[in-house]
Amino acid sequence: MIEETSPQNIDRRIQMAVEAFRFLKNTTIHERAEFMNAVADQIEALGEELLTVAHSETSLPLARLTGEKARTTGQWRSYAKAVAAGIYTEARIDLPQPEKQKGDIRKYNVGIGPVVIFGASNFPFAFSTAGGDTASAIGAGCPVIIKAHPAHPQTSQIMADAITTVVSAFGWPEGIFSHITGTSYEIGAYLTQHPDIRAIAFTGSFNGGKALFDIASRRENPVPVFAEMGSINPVFAFQQLLETKAETLAKEYSTSLTLGVGQFCTNPGVLIALRGKPLDRFINTLKAEIQKIAPANMLHKGIFENFEKNKNIALKQPDVEIIASGHTEAEGIVGNASVIKTNAETFLNNPVLSEEVFGPFGIVVVCETEEELMEIARQLKGQLTITIAATNEDVRDNSTLINVLKDKCGRLLFNGMPTGVEVVYGMQHGGPFPSTTDSRFTSVGPDAVKRFVRPISFQNWPDEFLPKELKNENPLQINRMVDGTMNSESLKLQTT
């Protein structure tokens, strides 16, 4: 049974985080990076127990968990490297120009304060207790209070212990990192509305993320909620590509749709194309591929029940036809893959079909005209990803539609499938609402640190009192923009 953390204990933990924030404000980017690398080392050193426990709690294969563990340590290290390079300080220096009566103005980014992070269920390592949200917040200089996901409590505790071990080894305040457990909605609401919390990070359902966003916006001092809430991640398949690669695309789509039993926020839940023989070939191959999919358990009972409920709602809609279904004889919390087909008019006029079904479920939308393709593009809500399955000629022929789609997503793919999110600087894992609550930011890649900093400007301050990031001598040796030019040089100025 999962222990419910009491409000009194939460208050104590938040007060510890407030005190720890005072400490973090006096740490350098190099010290925080050293801490982050030590956390990566500690997680890497965790033995078979971590994988075995996570496997028992999530049903995820050991090979997948092994890879996710490596991704998690890689996140901590790559974010540490970015923090140490001073990228997110964004130091700006405009030197005085007395002849123009302009003063000395300098600006850089600092951590915003204690951050509450809600662990995700589908990535027990990389998006949960010791995931990228935690790494990026600490890199920004913010204490973290993690609300552990109840689907994998033991896994969460092991990862929490790894971080607290490093906190202790560094002699840093205990409030740098706190681990909160519980299953009640009230705990999440209490954390979100606490006046000393300065930001929220969440990965999960739309209902959960939107509820936190609403609570935070009603606070006397509203704070940002960086909620990643999923999407249907449409694939637009164009004619010339289908004519030459319909079967190949069907196999790629089937693999992506059912990867990890469909439990990825970037799962391509809808494929849209023009009616014709190439699309018929795609559908016939897709049917055969889906029927091959071996049954597998979903992450937990709650996800399975929601999947079955939402899938059955979609199946009961008028003017839909089942293309294929997987192993219907499977029992337990097995996610049975299914794909349906409908026409553009039905899809456009039935909002149920545009809602995410989290699991191995897809919809093929058959359009009669290019005008229907355009109408669907215009009506789409915000998405994490949109995929263009096309030849170069297809892109030239559909440039207007593709320009519409650019406004609808955070990541626009040219062929390939959206599952598989690279942890790199160029990744944008966040899109227009309702896929996320703030499309300006990413939750994957080093740029995730940007969510948890704010700028502060210093005007006409003596050099000795400036933060190291802005001092004339540039003791941290970071790149800074000085009078509009980026460099890492020290400034040879007379100090006062």
C-alpha positions, 0 to 999 in steps of 0.5 A: 500500500502506498503511503499518503504523505500528510499535508504537514509533511508536505509543508515541511518538505516545501519549507526545506526546499525554500531554504535549499533554494537559498543555498542553490542560488550561491552555487555555480553552474560548474558545481551544479553540473558536477552534482548532476554528473554524480547523480548519473554515476549513482543511477548507472551504478544501480544493479539488477534490482532496479531493472527487476523491480521496474519490470515487475511494476510496469511489465516493460521488457528488461531490454527496454528498461536497460535502454531507458536507464542509459537514456536517463543517465545520458540526460543527466550528463548532457544537461550537465554539460549544457549547464556548465557551458553557461548556455542557459545563463544567457548572459548579456552585457551592454557596456556604458556609453556616457556620451549617450547617457546610457548606463551599464546594464547586464542580465542573466538567468537564475532559477525560479525557485522550488519546482513540483514535478509529477512523475509519468507512468510510461517512462519510469526512469526517464520521465519520472522521479529521476527523469529529465524534469528533475535534471533540468530543474536542478540544473537551473538551480531549483530544488525539486519536490517529486510527486511519485507516480503510484504505478511504480512506487518501488522503482520511484523510491530506488531512484529517489534514494540515488539522488538523496545519496548524492545530496548527502555526499555533496553535503548539500541541504536535504531540501534540494530533493524531496520524494512525495508519495500518495494516490489522492488528487488532493496531494497534487492539488495541495502541492500545486497551490502552495504559495512557495512553489514556483513552477509545476512540471507534468507528463500525463493525461489532458485531464490531469494536466489541465486540472493542475494548470487551472489550479495554478492559474487561480493562485494569488501568485500564479505560476507556470505549469509545464504540462505535456498532455499528449496528442493524436500525432497525425500522419499525412500520407501523400499520393506519390509516396503511397504509389511507390511505398504503400506497403513499406509505410504500412509496416512502419506505421504499424510498428510505431503504432504498437511500439511499447503497446502504444504507450508513447505520447508520440504514438501516431494515432491517425493517418490521413490520405486520399482515396485510391488504389495506393491507399487500398494497398496501404490498408491491406498491408496494415491489416496483415501487420496488425494481425501479427502483433503479439499481445503484451501487458500494458503498464498498469490496470488504470491505463488498460481500463482507460484504453479499453474505454476510449477504444470502445467509444471510438469503435461505437461511433457511426460511420467507422469500420474496423480494419484490423484487430490483434489477438482478441483472445488475450486476457488480463491487462493486455492492450489489443491493437486495433485500427479503424477507418472512417471518411473525412466528413465523419472525422471532421464532424465527430470530435470524439475521433480526434481525441487521443486513445492512449494505447495501440489504436489508430484511425485511417481517415479517407479523404475524397479531395485535397480540399478535405485534406486541407480542411482536416489540417485547419481543424486539427488541434495542437499536436506534439508531432505531425508526420509528412509521409511524402516525396520531395515532389509531394512537398512541392505540390502541397506546400500550402497545406504543410504551411498550415501544419507548421502552426499545429505542432512542435515537431514536423517530421519528413517521413519516418515515424514520431516514436523515438524522441532524441535527447538532443538540443534540436529536439522540440517535445512540446506543441500548441495547446492542448498537447502542452500548456506552453508551446514555447518550451520542450521537456526533452533535450538540454533546452528543457532547462529553460523552463525553470529560469527567469531573467534578472537585470543589473544596472550600474552595479560595481563589478565586485558585487555582480554575479560571476556570470556577469563579472568583467573577468568572466571567471566561469569562461562562458560565452556572453553577448557583449554589446551584441557580439558573442564571446568568452573574453574578459572585459578590460574595464576600470572597476569602481 
